[in-house]
Amino acid sequence: MHIAITGAAGFLGQRLVHQLLERGELNGQAIRQLTLIDQAEPPAIEREGVELRCLALDISEPGALEPLLEARPDVIYHLAAVVSSAAEADLDLGMRVNFDATRALLEGCRAHGLSGTRLVMASSVAAYGGELPEVLDDMTALHPQNSYGAQKAMGELLVNDYSRRGLVDGLVLRLPTIVIRPGRPNAAASSFASSILREPLNGEQAICPVPTELELFVMSPARVVEALVHGAEVPASALGDFRAFMLPGLTVSVAEMLDTLREVAGESALARVRHEPDARIEAIVGSWPARFSNERARQLGFRSDRNFGDIVQAFLSEVSR
Amino acid sequence: MHIAITGAAGFLGQRLVHQLLERGELNGQAIRQLTLIDQAEPPAIEREGVELRCLALDISEPGALEPLLEARPDVIYHLAAVVSSAAEADLDLGMRVNFDATRALLEGCRAHGLSGTRLVMASSVAAYGGELPEVLDDMTALHPQNSYGAQKAMGELLVNDYSRRGLVDGLVLRLPTIVIRPGRPNAAASSFASSILREPLNGEQAICPVPTELELFVMSPARVVEALVHGAEVPASALGDFRAFMLPGLTVSVAEMLDTLREVAGESALARVRHEPDARIEAIVGSWPARFSNERARQLGFRSDRNFGDIVQAFLSEVSR
Protein backbone atom coordinates (compact mmCIF):
# COMPACT_ATOMS: atom_id res chain seq x y z
CA MET A 1 0.00 0.00 0.00
CA HIS A 2 1.49 3.27 -1.21
CA ILE A 3 -0.20 6.47 -0.01
CA ALA A 4 0.58 9.94 -1.33
CA ILE A 5 -0.58 13.14 0.36
CA THR A 6 -0.58 16.68 -1.03
CA GLY A 7 -0.64 19.41 1.61
CA ALA A 8 1.05 16.88 3.89
CA ALA A 9 2.84 19.52 5.97
CA GLY A 10 -0.45 21.17 6.86
CA PHE A 11 -2.41 20.64 10.01
CA LEU A 12 -4.73 17.98 8.57
CA GLY A 13 -1.98 16.36 6.50
CA GLN A 14 0.26 15.90 9.53
CA ARG A 15 -2.57 14.45 11.60
CA LEU A 16 -3.42 12.09 8.75
CA VAL A 17 0.21 10.92 8.42
CA HIS A 18 0.40 10.14 12.12
CA GLN A 19 -2.94 8.35 12.07
CA LEU A 20 -1.94 6.24 9.06
CA LEU A 21 1.41 5.30 10.62
CA GLU A 22 -0.31 4.42 13.88
CA ARG A 23 -2.76 2.12 12.03
CA GLY A 24 -0.01 0.64 9.87
CA GLU A 25 -2.58 -0.48 7.29
CA LEU A 26 -5.28 0.81 5.00
CA ASN A 27 -7.98 -1.34 3.46
CA GLY A 28 -6.39 -4.41 5.06
CA GLN A 29 -3.04 -3.82 3.36
CA ALA A 30 0.14 -2.89 5.20
CA ILE A 31 1.34 0.64 4.44
CA ARG A 32 4.77 0.23 2.81
CA GLN A 33 5.27 3.59 1.16
CA LEU A 34 4.35 7.17 1.99
CA THR A 35 4.93 10.11 -0.36
CA LEU A 36 4.42 13.44 1.37
CA ILE A 37 4.22 16.63 -0.64
CA ASP A 38 3.93 20.25 0.33
CA GLN A 39 5.32 23.65 -0.63
CA ALA A 40 7.87 23.28 2.16
CA GLU A 41 9.28 19.81 2.70
CA PRO A 42 7.01 17.92 5.12
CA PRO A 43 8.74 16.70 8.28
CA ALA A 44 10.10 13.13 8.00
CA ILE A 45 8.48 10.69 10.38
CA GLU A 46 10.53 7.50 10.20
CA ARG A 47 8.78 4.19 10.75
CA GLU A 48 10.20 0.69 10.42
CA GLY A 49 9.08 -0.94 7.17
CA VAL A 50 7.67 2.25 5.62
CA GLU A 51 9.54 3.83 2.74
CA LEU A 52 9.11 7.57 3.20
CA ARG A 53 9.60 10.31 0.59
CA CYS A 54 9.15 13.94 1.56
CA LEU A 55 9.04 16.38 -1.38
CA ALA A 56 8.94 20.17 -1.44
CA LEU A 57 7.10 21.20 -4.59
CA ASP A 58 4.57 23.65 -5.91
CA ILE A 59 1.76 21.46 -7.23
CA SER A 60 0.55 24.30 -9.43
CA GLU A 61 3.79 24.15 -11.49
CA PRO A 62 3.51 22.15 -14.73
CA GLY A 63 4.81 18.61 -14.26
CA ALA A 64 5.35 19.08 -10.53
CA LEU A 65 3.31 15.98 -9.73
CA GLU A 66 5.30 13.62 -11.99
CA PRO A 67 7.47 12.10 -9.23
CA LEU A 68 4.33 11.27 -7.29
CA LEU A 69 2.42 9.83 -10.24
CA GLU A 70 5.32 7.78 -11.58
CA ALA A 71 5.41 5.92 -8.27
CA ARG A 72 1.79 4.85 -8.89
CA PRO A 73 0.27 5.36 -5.44
CA ASP A 74 -2.75 3.25 -4.47
CA VAL A 75 -4.31 6.16 -2.60
CA ILE A 76 -3.81 9.90 -3.08
CA TYR A 77 -5.06 12.37 -0.51
CA HIS A 78 -5.39 15.77 -2.13
CA LEU A 79 -5.46 18.22 0.77
CA ALA A 80 -3.34 21.08 -0.63
CA ALA A 81 -5.41 24.26 -0.95
CA VAL A 82 -5.41 28.02 -0.69
CA VAL A 83 -7.92 28.74 2.09
CA SER A 84 -11.02 30.91 1.89
CA SER A 85 -9.81 34.40 2.83
CA ALA A 86 -6.64 34.00 0.78
CA ALA A 87 -8.55 32.74 -2.28
CA GLU A 88 -10.94 35.66 -1.94
CA ALA A 89 -8.05 38.11 -1.77
CA ASP A 90 -6.18 36.61 -4.75
CA LEU A 91 -8.37 35.07 -7.45
CA ASP A 92 -5.42 33.93 -9.57
CA LEU A 93 -3.66 32.16 -6.72
CA GLY A 94 -6.88 30.41 -5.71
CA MET A 95 -7.63 29.28 -9.25
CA ARG A 96 -4.09 28.02 -9.71
CA VAL A 97 -3.89 25.99 -6.53
CA ASN A 98 -7.50 25.06 -5.79
CA PHE A 99 -8.56 24.31 -9.35
CA ASP A 100 -5.67 24.00 -11.81
CA ALA A 101 -3.60 21.78 -9.54
CA THR A 102 -6.59 19.50 -8.99
CA ARG A 103 -7.04 19.29 -12.74
CA ALA A 104 -3.32 18.57 -13.21
CA LEU A 105 -3.56 15.79 -10.63
CA LEU A 106 -6.53 14.24 -12.43
CA GLU A 107 -4.81 14.58 -15.80
CA GLY A 108 -1.72 12.96 -14.29
CA CYS A 109 -3.75 10.01 -13.02
CA ARG A 110 -5.22 9.68 -16.50
CA ALA A 111 -1.84 9.88 -18.23
CA HIS A 112 -0.33 7.28 -15.91
CA GLY A 113 -3.32 4.94 -16.13
CA LEU A 114 -4.08 5.17 -12.41
CA SER A 115 -7.73 4.22 -12.90
CA GLY A 116 -7.72 2.13 -9.72
CA THR A 117 -6.12 4.79 -7.54
CA ARG A 118 -8.47 6.15 -4.90
CA LEU A 119 -8.20 9.94 -4.92
CA VAL A 120 -9.65 11.48 -1.76
CA MET A 121 -10.02 15.25 -2.08
CA ALA A 122 -11.06 17.70 0.60
CA SER A 123 -13.79 20.15 -0.33
CA SER A 124 -15.67 22.40 2.04
CA VAL A 125 -18.94 23.65 3.46
CA ALA A 126 -17.86 26.91 1.77
CA ALA A 127 -19.02 25.43 -1.54
CA TYR A 128 -22.61 26.08 -0.40
CA GLY A 129 -24.08 29.55 -0.26
CA GLY A 130 -26.78 31.98 -1.27
CA GLU A 131 -30.42 31.51 -0.43
CA LEU A 132 -30.69 28.04 1.08
CA PRO A 133 -33.34 25.81 2.63
CA GLU A 134 -33.54 25.56 6.44
CA VAL A 135 -31.91 22.12 6.34
CA LEU A 136 -29.65 21.12 3.43
CA ASP A 137 -29.33 17.62 2.05
CA ASP A 138 -27.35 15.72 -0.58
CA MET A 139 -29.43 17.21 -3.41
CA THR A 140 -28.96 20.87 -2.44
CA ALA A 141 -27.31 22.90 -5.20
CA LEU A 142 -23.91 24.50 -4.70
CA HIS A 143 -24.25 28.27 -5.15
CA PRO A 144 -20.94 29.37 -3.60
CA GLN A 145 -20.61 33.01 -2.54
CA ASN A 146 -16.82 32.96 -2.28
CA SER A 147 -14.10 32.04 -4.77
CA TYR A 148 -12.68 29.27 -2.60
CA GLY A 149 -16.06 27.53 -2.59
CA ALA A 150 -16.48 28.06 -6.34
CA GLN A 151 -13.03 26.58 -7.04
CA LYS A 152 -13.74 23.58 -4.79
CA ALA A 153 -17.14 23.03 -6.45
CA MET A 154 -15.47 23.05 -9.87
CA GLY A 155 -12.90 20.54 -8.63
CA GLU A 156 -15.71 18.31 -7.38
CA LEU A 157 -17.30 18.24 -10.82
CA LEU A 158 -13.98 17.35 -12.38
CA VAL A 159 -13.20 14.56 -9.90
CA ASN A 160 -16.68 13.19 -10.49
CA ASP A 161 -16.38 13.30 -14.27
CA TYR A 162 -12.92 11.69 -14.33
CA SER A 163 -14.20 8.99 -11.97
CA ARG A 164 -17.31 8.42 -14.07
CA ARG A 165 -15.06 7.99 -17.10
CA GLY A 166 -13.00 5.41 -15.19
CA LEU A 167 -9.82 7.52 -15.29
CA VAL A 168 -9.43 7.54 -11.51
CA ASP A 169 -11.40 6.33 -8.47
CA GLY A 170 -12.22 9.67 -6.88
CA LEU A 171 -14.13 10.83 -3.84
CA VAL A 172 -14.60 14.36 -2.52
CA LEU A 173 -15.47 14.99 1.10
CA ARG A 174 -16.91 18.41 1.95
CA LEU A 175 -15.45 19.26 5.31
CA PRO A 176 -17.36 21.15 7.98
CA THR A 177 -15.52 23.95 9.77
CA ILE A 178 -12.78 22.25 11.78
CA VAL A 179 -12.61 23.14 15.46
CA ILE A 180 -10.48 23.25 17.48
CA ARG A 181 -7.45 23.66 15.24
CA PRO A 182 -4.19 23.81 17.19
CA GLY A 183 -1.50 26.41 16.54
CA ARG A 184 -2.04 29.97 15.38
CA PRO A 185 -4.84 31.71 13.43
CA ASN A 186 -4.62 31.28 9.63
CA ALA A 187 -6.08 33.02 6.58
CA ALA A 188 -9.27 30.95 6.61
CA ALA A 189 -12.30 33.15 7.21
CA SER A 190 -13.38 30.57 9.78
CA SER A 191 -10.12 30.84 11.71
CA PHE A 192 -11.90 32.63 14.55
CA ALA A 193 -14.00 29.51 15.27
CA SER A 194 -10.89 27.85 16.71
CA SER A 195 -9.33 31.06 18.08
CA ILE A 196 -12.24 31.95 20.35
CA LEU A 197 -11.74 28.63 22.17
CA ARG A 198 -8.05 27.83 21.73
CA GLU A 199 -6.65 31.20 22.80
CA PRO A 200 -8.77 31.59 25.98
CA LEU A 201 -8.01 27.96 26.94
CA ASN A 202 -4.32 28.88 26.58
CA GLY A 203 -4.79 32.00 28.72
CA GLU A 204 -4.65 34.35 25.70
CA GLN A 205 -6.98 36.98 24.23
CA ALA A 206 -9.13 36.22 21.18
CA ILE A 207 -11.37 38.24 18.90
CA CYS A 208 -14.85 37.10 17.90
CA PRO A 209 -15.65 38.87 14.59
CA VAL A 210 -19.22 37.52 14.16
CA PRO A 211 -22.53 37.81 16.03
CA THR A 212 -22.98 35.08 18.66
CA GLU A 213 -26.24 33.94 16.99
CA LEU A 214 -24.23 32.75 13.98
CA GLU A 215 -24.40 28.98 13.62
CA LEU A 216 -21.54 26.88 12.30
CA PHE A 217 -21.35 23.31 11.07
CA VAL A 218 -18.30 21.91 12.81
CA MET A 219 -16.21 18.76 13.14
CA SER A 220 -13.25 17.93 15.37
CA PRO A 221 -9.82 17.29 13.83
CA ALA A 222 -9.95 13.67 15.02
CA ARG A 223 -13.28 13.03 13.29
CA VAL A 224 -12.07 14.66 10.08
CA VAL A 225 -8.98 12.46 9.99
CA GLU A 226 -11.18 9.44 10.71
CA ALA A 227 -13.33 10.48 7.72
CA LEU A 228 -10.27 10.82 5.45
CA VAL A 229 -9.11 7.32 6.40
CA HIS A 230 -12.62 5.95 5.89
CA GLY A 231 -12.78 7.78 2.54
CA ALA A 232 -9.96 5.57 1.26
CA GLU A 233 -11.76 2.44 2.39
CA VAL A 234 -15.33 2.99 1.15
CA PRO A 235 -15.77 0.71 -1.88
CA ALA A 236 -16.25 2.46 -5.23
CA SER A 237 -19.42 0.42 -5.80
CA ALA A 238 -21.08 2.18 -2.83
CA LEU A 239 -20.37 5.70 -4.05
CA GLY A 240 -23.30 6.07 -6.43
CA ASP A 241 -23.65 8.65 -9.17
CA PHE A 242 -21.94 11.66 -7.61
CA ARG A 243 -18.70 11.38 -5.76
CA ALA A 244 -18.92 14.44 -3.56
CA PHE A 245 -20.97 15.00 -0.43
CA MET A 246 -20.99 16.78 2.90
CA LEU A 247 -19.52 15.11 5.97
CA PRO A 248 -21.80 14.92 9.02
CA GLY A 249 -20.81 17.84 11.23
CA LEU A 250 -22.39 19.24 14.35
CA THR A 251 -24.59 22.35 14.26
CA VAL A 252 -23.51 24.81 16.92
CA SER A 253 -23.95 28.55 17.48
CA VAL A 254 -21.08 30.81 18.52
CA ALA A 255 -23.07 31.45 21.72
CA GLU A 256 -23.12 27.70 22.48
CA MET A 257 -19.40 27.49 21.75
CA LEU A 258 -18.74 30.30 24.23
CA ASP A 259 -21.09 28.70 26.80
CA THR A 260 -19.04 25.52 26.55
CA LEU A 261 -15.88 27.54 27.00
CA ARG A 262 -17.26 29.04 30.20
CA GLU A 263 -18.40 25.66 31.51
CA VAL A 264 -15.00 24.11 30.88
CA ALA A 265 -12.67 26.99 31.77
CA GLY A 266 -14.73 29.52 33.72
CA GLU A 267 -15.75 33.16 33.42
CA SER A 268 -12.13 34.31 33.25
CA ALA A 269 -11.62 32.32 30.04
CA LEU A 270 -14.82 33.73 28.53
CA ALA A 271 -13.69 37.26 29.43
CA ARG A 272 -10.66 36.78 27.14
CA VAL A 273 -12.95 36.84 24.10
CA ARG A 274 -13.40 40.36 22.74
CA HIS A 275 -16.29 41.01 20.35
CA GLU A 276 -15.15 43.05 17.34
CA PRO A 277 -17.49 42.63 14.36
CA ASP A 278 -15.72 42.17 11.00
CA ALA A 279 -18.14 42.56 8.11
CA ARG A 280 -15.80 40.83 5.68
CA ILE A 281 -15.49 37.68 7.82
CA GLU A 282 -19.20 37.67 8.62
CA ALA A 283 -20.08 37.97 4.94
CA ILE A 284 -18.03 34.89 4.07
CA VAL A 285 -18.77 32.64 7.05
CA GLY A 286 -22.36 33.83 7.31
CA SER A 287 -22.96 32.49 3.79
CA TRP A 288 -22.05 28.94 4.87
CA PRO A 289 -24.98 26.79 5.95
CA ALA A 290 -25.03 25.12 9.36
CA ARG A 291 -27.85 22.56 9.21
CA PHE A 292 -27.61 19.42 7.12
CA SER A 293 -29.27 16.07 6.75
CA ASN A 294 -26.20 13.98 5.88
CA GLU A 295 -27.89 10.84 4.61
CA ARG A 296 -25.26 9.80 2.04
CA ALA A 297 -22.35 10.22 4.41
CA ARG A 298 -24.01 8.40 7.28
CA GLN A 299 -25.10 5.51 5.04
CA LEU A 300 -21.48 5.20 3.95
CA GLY A 301 -20.34 5.02 7.57
CA PHE A 302 -19.00 8.54 8.17
CA ARG A 303 -19.59 9.78 11.74
CA SER A 304 -20.11 13.12 13.46
CA ASP A 305 -18.88 14.28 16.86
CA ARG A 306 -21.37 13.55 19.65
CA ASN A 307 -21.54 17.06 21.12
CA PHE A 308 -19.53 20.25 21.40
CA GLY A 309 -18.31 19.48 24.94
CA ASP A 310 -16.57 16.38 23.55
CA ILE A 311 -14.78 18.51 20.97
CA VAL A 312 -13.41 20.85 23.63
CA GLN A 313 -12.42 17.99 25.94
CA ALA A 314 -10.60 16.24 23.09
CA PHE A 315 -8.60 19.41 22.44
CA LEU A 316 -7.70 19.75 26.13
CA SER A 317 -6.57 16.14 26.45
CA GLU A 318 -4.41 16.47 23.32
CA VAL A 319 -2.83 19.69 24.56
CA SER A 320 -2.01 18.15 27.93
CA ARG A 321 -0.47 15.03 26.36
CA MET B 1 -25.09 49.07 -28.41
CA HIS B 2 -22.35 46.65 -29.44
CA ILE B 3 -23.19 42.95 -29.31
CA ALA B 4 -20.66 40.14 -29.74
CA ILE B 5 -21.62 36.51 -30.32
CA THR B 6 -19.42 33.41 -30.11
CA GLY B 7 -20.73 30.41 -32.02
CA ALA B 8 -22.46 32.94 -34.27
CA ALA B 9 -22.40 30.66 -37.34
CA GLY B 10 -24.30 27.96 -35.47
CA PHE B 11 -28.00 27.34 -35.64
CA LEU B 12 -28.84 29.36 -32.52
CA GLY B 13 -26.27 32.06 -33.25
CA GLN B 14 -27.70 32.68 -36.72
CA ARG B 15 -31.24 32.85 -35.42
CA LEU B 16 -30.14 35.25 -32.71
CA VAL B 17 -28.37 37.52 -35.22
CA HIS B 18 -31.48 37.71 -37.38
CA GLN B 19 -33.70 38.37 -34.39
CA LEU B 20 -31.42 41.14 -33.09
CA LEU B 21 -31.25 42.81 -36.52
CA GLU B 22 -35.03 42.58 -36.84
CA ARG B 23 -35.50 44.25 -33.45
CA GLY B 24 -32.81 46.84 -34.17
CA GLU B 25 -32.41 47.53 -30.47
CA LEU B 26 -31.56 45.86 -27.19
CA ASN B 27 -32.37 47.27 -23.79
CA GLY B 28 -33.77 50.38 -25.45
CA GLN B 29 -30.50 51.15 -27.28
CA ALA B 30 -30.08 50.96 -31.03
CA ILE B 31 -27.78 48.15 -32.15
CA ARG B 32 -24.84 49.88 -33.89
CA GLN B 33 -22.21 47.13 -33.89
CA LEU B 34 -22.26 43.35 -34.21
CA THR B 35 -19.17 41.17 -33.80
CA LEU B 36 -19.79 37.61 -34.95
CA ILE B 37 -17.29 34.88 -34.14
CA ASP B 38 -17.10 31.24 -35.07
CA GLN B 39 -14.56 28.64 -36.20
CA ALA B 40 -15.61 29.32 -39.78
CA GLU B 41 -16.40 32.93 -40.65
CA PRO B 42 -20.07 33.61 -39.92
CA PRO B 43 -22.10 34.78 -42.93
CA ALA B 44 -22.28 38.56 -43.26
CA ILE B 45 -25.77 39.99 -42.92
CA GLU B 46 -25.55 43.63 -43.95
CA ARG B 47 -27.92 46.08 -42.33
CA GLU B 48 -28.00 49.87 -42.68
CA GLY B 49 -26.47 51.57 -39.65
CA VAL B 50 -24.97 48.40 -38.15
CA GLU B 51 -21.21 47.96 -38.26
CA LEU B 52 -20.65 44.26 -38.78
CA ARG B 53 -17.48 42.27 -38.13
CA CYS B 54 -17.36 38.55 -38.92
CA LEU B 55 -14.32 36.73 -37.55
CA ALA B 56 -13.15 33.15 -38.04
CA LEU B 57 -11.22 32.15 -34.94
CA ASP B 58 -10.71 29.27 -32.56
CA ILE B 59 -11.78 30.68 -29.20
CA SER B 60 -9.75 28.00 -27.42
CA GLU B 61 -6.49 29.47 -28.80
CA PRO B 62 -4.65 31.79 -26.37
CA GLY B 63 -5.44 35.43 -27.12
CA ALA B 64 -8.03 34.55 -29.77
CA LEU B 65 -10.66 36.71 -28.10
CA GLU B 66 -8.56 39.88 -27.99
CA PRO B 67 -10.12 41.55 -31.08
CA LEU B 68 -13.56 41.02 -29.54
CA LEU B 69 -12.59 42.26 -26.08
CA GLU B 70 -10.68 45.31 -27.30
CA ALA B 71 -13.86 46.52 -28.98
CA ARG B 72 -15.54 46.51 -25.53
CA PRO B 73 -18.94 45.02 -26.40
CA ASP B 74 -21.91 45.90 -24.19
CA VAL B 75 -23.31 42.39 -24.47
CA ILE B 76 -21.51 39.11 -25.22
CA TYR B 77 -23.47 35.99 -26.11
CA HIS B 78 -21.28 32.97 -25.47
CA LEU B 79 -22.88 30.18 -27.49
CA ALA B 80 -19.79 28.37 -28.84
CA ALA B 81 -19.62 24.81 -27.52
CA VAL B 82 -18.66 21.24 -28.30
CA VAL B 83 -21.93 19.34 -28.00
CA SER B 84 -22.70 16.38 -25.76
CA SER B 85 -21.76 13.32 -27.83
CA ALA B 86 -18.61 15.02 -29.14
CA ALA B 87 -17.53 16.11 -25.65
CA GLU B 88 -18.13 12.58 -24.38
CA ALA B 89 -16.02 11.14 -27.21
CA ASP B 90 -13.15 13.62 -26.74
CA LEU B 91 -12.57 14.83 -23.18
CA ASP B 92 -9.71 17.16 -24.14
CA LEU B 93 -11.65 18.88 -26.89
CA GLY B 94 -14.65 19.35 -24.62
CA MET B 95 -12.55 20.78 -21.79
CA ARG B 96 -10.74 23.13 -24.15
CA VAL B 97 -13.83 24.57 -25.83
CA ASN B 98 -16.55 24.21 -23.20
CA PHE B 99 -14.48 25.15 -20.19
CA ASP B 100 -11.11 26.74 -21.03
CA ALA B 101 -12.56 29.10 -23.63
CA THR B 102 -15.25 30.22 -21.18
CA ARG B 103 -12.54 30.88 -18.64
CA ALA B 104 -10.47 32.79 -21.21
CA LEU B 105 -13.52 34.90 -22.06
CA LEU B 106 -14.07 35.73 -18.38
CA GLU B 107 -10.38 36.48 -17.88
CA GLY B 108 -10.51 38.71 -20.95
CA CYS B 109 -13.48 40.65 -19.58
CA ARG B 110 -11.53 41.06 -16.33
CA ALA B 111 -8.35 42.19 -18.09
CA HIS B 112 -10.26 44.73 -20.20
CA GLY B 113 -12.31 46.02 -17.30
CA LEU B 114 -15.63 44.98 -18.87
CA SER B 115 -17.39 44.83 -15.52
CA GLY B 116 -20.58 46.26 -16.99
CA THR B 117 -20.70 43.92 -19.97
CA ARG B 118 -23.60 41.48 -19.83
CA LEU B 119 -22.27 38.02 -20.66
CA VAL B 120 -25.08 35.61 -21.57
CA MET B 121 -23.84 32.02 -21.71
CA ALA B 122 -25.78 28.96 -22.82
CA SER B 123 -25.65 25.97 -20.49
CA SER B 124 -27.84 22.89 -20.72
CA VAL B 125 -30.26 20.49 -19.11
CA ALA B 126 -27.35 18.04 -19.55
CA ALA B 127 -25.74 19.60 -16.48
CA TYR B 128 -28.29 17.70 -14.37
CA GLY B 129 -28.07 13.98 -13.83
CA GLY B 130 -27.92 11.03 -11.48
CA GLU B 131 -30.60 10.21 -8.96
CA LEU B 132 -33.02 13.13 -9.06
CA PRO B 133 -36.31 14.14 -7.45
CA GLU B 134 -39.54 13.70 -9.45
CA VAL B 135 -39.69 17.45 -10.13
CA LEU B 136 -36.50 19.56 -10.10
CA ASP B 137 -36.30 23.15 -8.98
CA ASP B 138 -33.78 25.97 -8.76
CA MET B 139 -32.10 24.40 -5.70
CA THR B 140 -31.52 20.96 -7.24
CA ALA B 141 -27.84 20.01 -7.30
CA LEU B 142 -26.00 19.49 -10.59
CA HIS B 143 -24.66 15.92 -10.66
CA PRO B 144 -23.86 15.65 -14.39
CA GLN B 145 -23.42 12.18 -15.87
CA ASN B 146 -21.70 13.35 -19.05
CA SER B 147 -18.59 15.45 -19.64
CA TYR B 148 -20.47 18.14 -21.57
CA GLY B 149 -22.74 18.71 -18.58
CA ALA B 150 -19.78 18.72 -16.18
CA GLN B 151 -17.93 21.29 -18.29
CA LYS B 152 -21.00 23.50 -18.54
CA ALA B 153 -21.59 23.24 -14.77
CA MET B 154 -17.98 24.30 -14.14
CA GLY B 155 -18.42 27.23 -16.50
CA GLU B 156 -21.57 28.26 -14.61
CA LEU B 157 -19.65 28.39 -11.34
CA LEU B 158 -16.96 30.51 -12.95
CA VAL B 159 -19.43 32.96 -14.55
CA ASN B 160 -21.16 33.27 -11.20
CA ASP B 161 -17.93 33.88 -9.29
CA TYR B 162 -16.62 36.45 -11.76
CA SER B 163 -19.99 38.21 -11.65
CA ARG B 164 -20.08 38.13 -7.85
CA ARG B 165 -16.62 39.70 -7.84
CA GLY B 166 -17.89 42.46 -10.16
CA LEU B 167 -15.53 41.47 -13.00
CA VAL B 168 -18.35 40.97 -15.49
CA ASP B 169 -22.18 41.00 -15.46
CA GLY B 170 -22.83 37.35 -16.25
CA LEU B 171 -25.90 35.19 -16.67
CA VAL B 172 -26.11 31.52 -17.63
CA LEU B 173 -29.27 30.06 -19.13
CA ARG B 174 -29.63 26.27 -19.02
CA LEU B 175 -31.32 25.38 -22.27
CA PRO B 176 -33.86 22.59 -22.59
CA THR B 177 -33.49 20.23 -25.55
CA ILE B 178 -34.23 22.35 -28.61
CA VAL B 179 -36.81 20.97 -31.01
CA ILE B 180 -37.31 21.18 -33.90
CA ARG B 181 -33.82 22.11 -35.09
CA PRO B 182 -33.66 22.68 -38.84
CA GLY B 183 -30.96 21.18 -41.04
CA ARG B 184 -29.20 17.86 -40.53
CA PRO B 185 -28.55 15.68 -37.46
CA ASN B 186 -25.52 16.78 -35.38
CA ALA B 187 -23.28 15.20 -32.75
CA ALA B 188 -25.58 16.13 -29.87
CA ALA B 189 -26.93 13.02 -28.16
CA SER B 190 -30.35 14.68 -28.33
CA SER B 191 -30.13 15.14 -32.11
CA PHE B 192 -32.79 12.44 -32.61
CA ALA B 193 -35.39 14.61 -30.82
CA SER B 194 -35.47 16.89 -33.86
CA SER B 195 -34.78 14.15 -36.43
CA ILE B 196 -37.82 12.05 -35.55
CA LEU B 197 -40.03 15.02 -36.47
CA ARG B 198 -38.05 16.97 -39.03
CA GLU B 199 -37.15 14.08 -41.33
CA PRO B 200 -40.66 12.54 -41.52
CA LEU B 201 -42.14 16.02 -42.08
CA ASN B 202 -39.68 16.36 -44.98
CA GLY B 203 -40.67 12.94 -46.32
CA GLU B 204 -37.47 11.27 -45.10
CA GLN B 205 -36.67 8.33 -42.83
CA ALA B 206 -35.57 8.86 -39.23
CA ILE B 207 -34.27 6.65 -36.45
CA CYS B 208 -35.60 6.80 -32.91
CA PRO B 209 -32.82 5.43 -30.66
CA VAL B 210 -34.68 5.66 -27.33
CA PRO B 211 -37.80 4.07 -25.79
CA THR B 212 -40.98 6.07 -26.49
CA GLU B 213 -41.67 6.39 -22.74
CA LEU B 214 -38.60 8.60 -22.43
CA GLU B 215 -39.54 12.14 -21.46
CA LEU B 216 -37.69 15.22 -22.66
CA PHE B 217 -37.71 18.83 -21.51
CA VAL B 218 -37.97 20.80 -24.73
CA MET B 219 -38.14 24.34 -26.07
CA SER B 220 -38.66 25.66 -29.57
CA PRO B 221 -35.87 27.58 -31.34
CA ALA B 222 -38.01 30.75 -31.33
CA ARG B 223 -38.52 30.59 -27.56
CA VAL B 224 -34.82 29.95 -26.95
CA VAL B 225 -33.86 32.98 -29.02
CA GLU B 226 -36.48 35.02 -27.18
CA ALA B 227 -34.87 33.88 -23.91
CA LEU B 228 -31.39 34.87 -25.10
CA VAL B 229 -32.63 38.35 -26.01
CA HIS B 230 -34.43 38.64 -22.68
CA GLY B 231 -31.27 37.42 -20.92
CA ALA B 232 -29.48 40.56 -22.09
CA GLU B 233 -32.28 42.76 -20.78
CA VAL B 234 -32.94 41.34 -17.29
CA PRO B 235 -31.42 43.84 -14.84
CA ALA B 236 -28.45 42.59 -12.80
CA SER B 237 -30.23 43.62 -9.60
CA ALA B 238 -32.92 40.98 -10.27
CA LEU B 239 -30.50 38.10 -10.72
CA GLY B 240 -29.98 37.24 -7.06
CA ASP B 241 -27.18 35.16 -5.63
CA PHE B 242 -26.62 32.60 -8.38
CA ARG B 243 -26.54 33.57 -12.01
CA ALA B 244 -27.47 30.27 -13.61
CA PHE B 245 -30.84 28.61 -13.85
CA MET B 246 -32.98 26.38 -16.04
CA LEU B 247 -35.22 27.91 -18.70
CA PRO B 248 -38.88 26.88 -18.61
CA GLY B 249 -39.23 24.08 -21.12
CA LEU B 250 -42.13 21.78 -21.90
CA THR B 251 -42.22 18.20 -20.59
CA VAL B 252 -43.03 15.79 -23.40
CA SER B 253 -42.55 12.05 -23.98
CA VAL B 254 -41.22 10.66 -27.23
CA ALA B 255 -44.60 8.94 -27.59
CA GLU B 256 -46.38 12.30 -27.37
CA MET B 257 -43.98 13.78 -29.89
CA LEU B 258 -44.77 10.95 -32.31
CA ASP B 259 -48.52 11.31 -31.65
CA THR B 260 -48.25 14.96 -32.62
CA LEU B 261 -46.35 13.97 -35.75
CA ARG B 262 -49.18 11.62 -36.73
CA GLU B 263 -51.85 14.23 -36.01
CA VAL B 264 -50.05 16.82 -38.12
CA ALA B 265 -48.71 14.70 -40.97
CA GLY B 266 -50.55 11.38 -40.82
CA GLU B 267 -49.70 7.70 -40.46
CA SER B 268 -47.37 7.77 -43.44
CA ALA B 269 -45.13 10.30 -41.70
CA LEU B 270 -45.13 8.25 -38.49
CA ALA B 271 -44.19 5.15 -40.48
CA ARG B 272 -40.96 6.89 -41.54
CA VAL B 273 -39.66 6.62 -37.95
CA ARG B 274 -37.71 3.41 -37.39
CA HIS B 275 -37.08 2.29 -33.81
CA GLU B 276 -33.47 1.23 -33.31
CA PRO B 277 -32.40 1.38 -29.65
CA ASP B 278 -28.95 2.90 -29.07
CA ALA B 279 -27.76 2.26 -25.54
CA ARG B 280 -25.12 5.01 -25.71
CA ILE B 281 -27.67 7.68 -26.69
CA GLU B 282 -30.19 6.43 -24.17
CA ALA B 283 -27.59 6.47 -21.42
CA ILE B 284 -26.81 10.14 -22.05
CA VAL B 285 -30.27 11.53 -22.80
CA GLY B 286 -31.97 9.26 -20.27
CA SER B 287 -29.86 10.89 -17.55
CA TRP B 288 -31.36 14.33 -18.30
CA PRO B 289 -34.39 15.26 -16.23
CA ALA B 290 -37.66 16.27 -17.87
CA ARG B 291 -39.77 17.81 -15.10
CA PHE B 292 -38.93 21.17 -13.59
CA SER B 293 -40.51 23.86 -11.48
CA ASN B 294 -38.88 26.91 -13.10
CA GLU B 295 -39.68 29.54 -10.51
CA ARG B 296 -36.62 31.75 -10.96
CA ALA B 297 -36.89 31.86 -14.73
CA ARG B 298 -40.62 32.60 -14.75
CA GLN B 299 -40.27 35.32 -12.11
CA LEU B 300 -37.63 36.92 -14.32
CA GLY B 301 -40.02 36.84 -17.28
CA PHE B 302 -38.74 33.87 -19.29
CA ARG B 303 -41.51 31.95 -21.08
CA SER B 304 -42.14 28.37 -22.21
CA ASP B 305 -43.88 27.10 -25.34
CA ARG B 306 -47.62 26.57 -24.83
CA ASN B 307 -47.80 22.98 -26.10
CA PHE B 308 -46.00 20.58 -28.40
CA GLY B 309 -48.44 21.09 -31.28
CA ASP B 310 -47.40 24.76 -31.37
CA ILE B 311 -43.75 23.74 -31.66
CA VAL B 312 -44.46 21.53 -34.69
CA GLN B 313 -46.69 24.15 -36.33
CA ALA B 314 -44.01 26.82 -35.86
CA PHE B 315 -41.50 24.57 -37.62
CA LEU B 316 -43.89 23.93 -40.52
CA SER B 317 -44.68 27.60 -41.01
CA GLU B 318 -40.96 28.47 -40.99
CA VAL B 319 -40.13 25.74 -43.50
CA SER B 320 -42.90 26.88 -45.85
CA ARG B 321 -41.79 30.53 -45.65
Interface residues (C-beta under 8 A of the other chain):
Chain A: L91 G129 G130 E131 L132 P133 D138 M139 T140 A141 L142 H143 P144 Q145 S147 A150 A153 M154 L157 L158 N160 D161 R164 R165 G240 D241 F242
Chain B: L91 G129 G130 E131 L132 P133 D138 M139 T140 A141 L142 H143 P144 Q145 S147 A150 A153 M154 L157 L158 N160 D161 R164 R165 G240 D241 F242
